[in-house]
């Protein structure tokens, strides 16, 4: 059984790993995000790799498995990160209401051992459809403050649940970590993890 490290300070990712009963430690990556890709799935894979690599470098020569993850929202060709401010959040929600958009999470698993590192990266995509939202509903939702630190300006597991018409794909992926896919990928890599 290996030490599992989550290279993220996200409370949502922490909750998801706890929900499936994994034993893990948190060592958040703090490096600057450098994006060289333009395709959403490639962007999240690149960023998850950067996060996991940064933490792996801090744990040189230790026997650990590091999980790095990054989530973004895309609408058409537009990549939507966290909003700059409340006005920006309103613009984004106005654009997404009554439409279907995509949520991508990139995940990198780095197996560190005395013999070196093995790196495995993948991404998961979920389609999310929102009900129509009036200007008043958008303003009231933004006023809660919830959208301000969320990619795409909303939290599916929060108050915005009232406006989610449906999803096609993994719900947990939208929250921030496709845990079922993560477990399948770790199984393929022969990683045995500790459960609480």
VEXKOL-118837 format. One line per 3 residues: number of its first residue (from 1); for each residue x, y, z of C-alpha. Coordinates in steps of 0.1 Angstrom, whole numbers. Example, Ala and Ser with C-alpha at 12.3 -4.5 7.8 and 13.67 -1.06 7.14 Angstrom:
VEXKOL-118837
1) 123/-45/78; 137/-11/71
//
This chain:
VEXKOL-118837
1) 0/0/0; 13/34/-9; 11/69/5
4) -14/89/-15; -9/126/-19; -35/150/-33
7) -16/180/-49; -46/203/-45; -60/225/-17
10) -95/222/-32; -121/214/-5; -143/197/-32
13) -115/173/-43; -107/165/-6; -144/157/0
16) -146/135/-31; -116/114/-21; -130/111/15
19) -164/101/2; -149/70/-15; -130/62/17
22) -94/68/5; -66/75/30; -45/104/16
25) -25/135/26; -28/170/11; 2/188/-2
28) -11/216/-25; 8/228/-55; 14/266/-55
31) 33/272/-87; 23/295/-115; 0/279/-140
34) 15/281/-175; -8/272/-204; 6/264/-238
37) -23/244/-251; -56/257/-266; -78/225/-266
40) -97/223/-233; -89/186/-226; -52/193/-233
43) -52/225/-211; -65/206/-180; -41/177/-187
46) -12/201/-189; -21/219/-157; -27/187/-138
49) 7/175/-148; 23/208/-137; 6/205/-102
52) 16/169/-97; 51/175/-109; 57/204/-86
55) 47/183/-56; 67/153/-68; 98/174/-69
58) 93/183/-32; 90/146/-24; 122/134/-42
61) 130/98/-35; 99/91/-14; 76/61/-22
64) 44/80/-29; 16/84/-55; 7/119/-63
67) -26/130/-78; -28/164/-96; -60/177/-110
70) -74/208/-128; -109/216/-139; -122/241/-165
73) -155/249/-181; -158/254/-219; -186/268/-239
76) -181/263/-277; -144/274/-282; -144/296/-252
79) -125/285/-221; -141/298/-189; -120/299/-158
82) -129/316/-125; -146/349/-130; -126/381/-125
85) -154/397/-105; -192/397/-100; -199/415/-133
88) -179/388/-152; -197/361/-133; -230/376/-145
91) -218/377/-181; -207/340/-180; -240/328/-164
94) -260/348/-189; -241/330/-217; -245/295/-201
97) -282/297/-192; -305/277/-214; -274/261/-231
100) -252/230/-229; -215/234/-220; -187/211/-212
103) -167/206/-180; -132/190/-183; -110/177/-155
106) -75/167/-162; -58/143/-138; -22/133/-135
109) -10/103/-114; 27/103/-106; 42/71/-90
112) 74/80/-73; 98/54/-61; 136/49/-56
115) 138/37/-92; 122/69/-106; 89/83/-116
118) 60/69/-137; 36/95/-151; 0/89/-163
121) -23/117/-174; -59/116/-186; -90/138/-188
124) -127/134/-184; -155/155/-200; -191/160/-188
127) -218/179/-207; -240/201/-185; -273/217/-196
130) -287/247/-177; -323/258/-174; -331/294/-185
133) -322/319/-158; -337/354/-156; -315/384/-150
136) -329/386/-115; -321/350/-108; -285/355/-121
139) -281/386/-99; -294/369/-68; -271/338/-74
142) -240/360/-80; -249/380/-48; -245/348/-28
145) -207/350/-36; -207/313/-45; -198/317/-82
148) -167/339/-76; -141/312/-70; -156/286/-94
151) -147/278/-130; -176/287/-151; -190/309/-123
154) -212/282/-107; -211/253/-83; -232/223/-93
157) -230/210/-58; -242/243/-44; -270/268/-49
160) -267/265/-87; -282/230/-84; -316/248/-88
163) -307/256/-124; -291/223/-137; -314/207/-162
166) -292/176/-167; -258/162/-172; -243/137/-195
169) -213/121/-180; -197/120/-145; -213/143/-119
172) -182/142/-97; -161/154/-127; -181/186/-126
175) -175/190/-89; -137/187/-96; -125/151/-97
178) -138/121/-116; -131/97/-87; -145/65/-104
181) -123/70/-134; -94/78/-111; -99/45/-93
184) -101/26/-126; -69/42/-139; -50/35/-106
187) -62/-1/-108; -48/-4/-144; -15/10/-131
190) -14/-16/-103; -16/10/-75; -31/-4/-43
193) -45/24/-21; -54/24/16; -90/29/26
196) -104/43/58
//
